[in-house]
């Protein structure tokens, strides 16, 4: 498998992973707001917006690499896989 083929496999994982984290950031932002820590909530929402921007770039990279945006053949795995 060459590097471009590897990238076609890993990009959907990164996109899904960002989505999962973005949802967590939004949940935690709401919790911080309810504790009166709106400044922290705002920062977490800013982080989620930054992830959305990153997702746009990752999706474009996947498109240009000729990968499938549908997540076809995508599998979940842990980050600490041995090489």
N, C-alpha and C positions, 0 to 999 in steps of 0.2 A: 504494500500500500504506500503510495507516494504522499508527500506532504499535503498536496491539494485534496486528495481523497480523505486524508485524516481530518483536515479542516472541515470538510463537508459533514463529517460525523460529529465533530466536537461542537460546531457552531449551534446546532439545535439544542444541545445540552446547555450551553451558556445562555441561550435565549430563555429556555424554560427556567433555568436557575435564577436568572435575574427577575423573572416574573414572580417566582416564589418569594424571593427576598423583598421585592417591592410590596407585595401584599402584607408581609410581616412589618415592614416599615410603617405602612399606613395604619395597621392595627396598633402598633406601639405609639404612633403619633396621637391617636385618639386617647390612649391610656394616659399619656403625658398631659394632654389637654385637660382630662378629667381630674388630674392631680394639681391643676393650676400651673403646670410647667409648659405653657404655650410656646415659649421660645424653643424648647427641645422638640416639641411636636412639629413646629415649623421647620426645624432643621431636618427632621426625619422625612417630612413631606418633600423637602428640597432634594434629599437623597433619592427618594422614589422618582422624582421628575428626572433626575440625572440618569437613573437606570432606564427610564423610558427612552431617553435620548441615545443611550448606549445600545438599546435594543434596535432602534432604527438603523444604526450603523452596522450592527451585527447581521440584521436581516438583509441589508444591502450587500454586505460581504458574502453572505450565503448565496444570494441571488447571482452575484458575479462569479462565484466559485462553481456555479452550476448545481448547487445543492437543492434539496427539496425543503420548502418551508413548512410542509405538512407534518414534519417530524417522523416521516416514514423511516422505519428501521431504527428509530431512536430508542435508546434504552437508558434507564436510570442507573447511575453508579455513584460510588462514593469518590470524594476528591482525593483521598489518600491512597490511591491505587499504586501498587508497586510498578515500577517501569520495566 
